[in-house]
């Protein structure tokens, strides 16, 4: 469908969304399109009543509230795009609320786990350990998104001042910083790097890494280090923000470093530290265990 293709191109080239996010949008739109077709309607016929029937059907089929909320958000975005392009006159999704979902707080690693991971990876014997070490240290040191990591070019790195220029969602440019330890690790990696690519991180063929490639690398690191931390590349971003907050960093500073448009998005990390304090209190206070 032409409208879907236009929207996906808009997400990729104008909003700089990752391939994984774009694929997710496409699946959600196609899912809704299939539903509309099954009841004899097209995109232009969507209305609040049809959307509520669609939501009820999704829940009946066992889809979680989180999945339904994501689909409604994706479709609301899609219909806003259709409206701007004058394909439709109004966005019916603005009149329908998504199902209330339980808050899921992002998981973060303890500092001891981060240090153990770094140390174990340094003990590897293969040469790929230098690239892999640079990847995980930079993810943790800067808090950048994986989509930003794979798009880092050599000319966007200021090694002396330990600053990298990245482009986040909506192609918003920002500067991220990294530690002296990370700086040393990147230098080690560059000494072993054989690729002439403009991109900092490359695969075994010397080509630019993909987000899926980084996911595979993080899984392999855990296997090679014989660690079962259950981490995903995004875990380092959550850990970065959590550790900064626990160290006393201002929430607004963390917002800027993460590239969040809204402070509300960053505020979720305050709940993580509150939960950690409660756990420590319950484990440590002599009367906390008493009924």
N, C-alpha and C positions, 0 to 999 in steps of 0.2 A: 504494500500500500504506500502511495506517494507521501501521504502525511506522516506516516511512521518514519519513513526514511529521512524526511526533512528534519523531523524532531531529533532523531539519533545523530544526524550530522551536526545539528545545533549543539547537542550535548558534548560532542567530541571536539569540534573546532572552535566554538564560541565560548563554551563553559569549561572546556578542558577536563571533562570528567574522565575517569579511568575506564579502560575497556571492560573491566569487571562490572562497574556500576552501570555502564551503558547496556551491557548484556542483561542485567537484572531489570532495567527499565523496559527493554524490549520484551522480555518474557511476561512481565506484568501487563503490558499493553495488549499483547497477543492473547493472553489468558482472558482478559475482559472482552476482547473482540470476538473470541470464540463463544463466550457466553451470550453476547448480543446476537450473534448469528443463530444460536440455538433457539432463540425466542423470536426470530424473524425481524431483527433490527440491525441498524448500522451505527457507526460512531455518532452521527448527527442526531440520532433519536434518543441518545442517553438522557435520562432525567432522574431526579432523586428517587422516585419509586423503583425504577429499574436497578439503580445502584444499590438500594437497600435489599432488593431481592438477590442481587449478586452477592452481597456481603453475607446474607443468611445462608446462601448455598455454599459459599466458601467455608463457613464455620461448620455446616452440616457435614461437609466432606473431610473434616478433621484438620483444616488449616488453622494455625495458631493465630491468636489476636495480633501478635507481632507481625506475622506475615501479612495479615489483612491491613494493618496500619501502613505497612510499607507499600502495599499495592495501591491503597487509596492516595497516599502521598505522591506516588509516581504518576498515577492517573490525573490527579489534580494538576500536577505540573504539565503533563501532556495536553490537557484541555485548555490550560492557560495559554500554551503555545498556539493551539488551534484558534483560539480567540484572537490572539495578536495577529495571526495571519488571515483573519476574517473568514475562516472556514466555518466557524460557528458564531452565534451571537452572544452566548453566555456560557459560563462554566458551571455545570450542574453539580460538580463535586464540592463547590464552595457552600452548598446547602446541606451537605451530608457530613456528619461527624464520624470519625473512625472509632472502632471499638476501644474501650479503655483497656490498656495493657499494664501488666506489672512492670515496675521499674527494674531494669537489669543494669546493675552497675558494672562498668568495665573492670576486668581483672588486671591486677598489676603484680609484678614480681617483687619480692623482698630484695634488699640490697645484697644480701648474702647469696641469693640465687643468681643475681646478675654477675657478681664477681666470680662465682663458681663456674658459670657458663663461659665467661671470658677466659678464665685460667685453663679450663679443660680444652677449649678450642685452640689455645696457644700451644698445647702439648701435641697436637696432631703432627704427623710426619709429612703429609702431602703439601704441595705448594699452593693448593687452593685455599689453605687455611688463612693466607694473608688477605685474600679478597674477602673471604667469609668473615674474618675478624673485623675488617674495615666496615663491612656492611652492618653487622650487629652493633658495633661500637658507635657508628654514626647514627643509627636509628635511635639508640638510647641517649646519646649525647645531645642530639638536636631536636628529637621529637617530631621529625618530619614524617609525612605520609609516605607510603611505599611508592605511590605514583609519582611523588616528587623526587624520591631517591633515584629511581631508574632514569629520570630525565635530567639529572645533574650533568652538566657539561664541564669539561676541564677548565674552560675560560671563565666559569662562573664561581670558581673557588679562589678565595684569598687565603692562602695557607699561612702567610705571615700573621694576619690578624684573626685567623681562625673564624672566617665568615663565609657563608655560601649564599648566593642569590638563587632563590627557588620561585617557581610559579605554582601557586596552589589552585584551589577551585575558582572557576571564573577567571582564570589566568591572572589572579591577583599576585603581584610580586611582593615578596618580603625577604628579609635577611634573617638567616638562622645562624646560631653560633655553635661551636663545638669545643670540647675540652682539649687540653694539652696532650692528655693520654690518647685521645682520638686522633689528634694531629700526628703524633708519632706513629700510630697504627696505619694511617693513610699513607704516610711517607714510606713505610715498610712495604705496603702493598704496591705503590707506584714503582718501587725498585724492582719488583718481580713481575710487573705488568708488561705483557708483550704486545698488547693490542695498540694500534695507532688510532683507534676510534676517538671521536670527539667526546664520547660519553665516559664518565668516570668508571662505571661498573659495566663489565661485559661478561658474556658467557664464554664457554670453552672454544667457541668459534671466533671470538673477538668481536661479536655483535652486541648491540645494546641489550641489556637485560630487560625482561618483562616483569610485571608485578607477579604473575604466576611463577616465573622463574625464581623470584626472591622467596616466595612461599615454599617452593621446593628446597631451596638452599637452607632455609631455617629448619625445615624438617630433617634434612640430611645432617645438619650440624648437631642436632640433638641425638641422632642415631650414632654418629661418629664419636660423640663425647659420652655416649652411654648415659644420657640424662633423659628423664621423662618429666619435663616441665610443662608439656602441653601448650607450648607458646606458639603464637602466630606473629608475623611481622608487626601487626598493629599493637601487639602486647607491649612492645618497646615504647610506643607513643604514649600509651596509658601509664606505663611505669615512669617515663620521663616527667609527665605532668604531676603524678602523685608524689614523686620524690621531691620535686621542686616545692610543691605546696607544703609537704611535711617539713621541708627545710626552711620555711618561712617566706617563700617568694610571694609577691603580691599577685592576686588573681588576675588583675589587668595585664600584668607582665606576661603571665602564662598564656593568657588569651592571645596576645600579640605573637608570642613565640610559636603557638600552635596554628595560628592563622584562622582562628574562629571569628566569624562575623559577629556572633552574639555572645555576651558574657554568660548567658544561660547555659550554653553548651559547655562552657568551661566549668561551670559551677557544679557539675556532676561529680567532679573530683573531690569536692569538699565532703560529699557523702561517703566517699571511699575512706577518707582519713577518719571521719567520725566513726565508721564501722570498725576500723582498725583500733581506734581508741577504746571503743566499747569492749572489744575482744580482749585487749590487753588489761583493761580494768577488771573484767570478769575473771580472768586467769590469775591476776596478781593481787587484788585486794582481798585481805583475809575475811571480810564480812560479805563480799560479793557472792561467795559460794553458798552462804547460808540462806535458808528460806525464811 
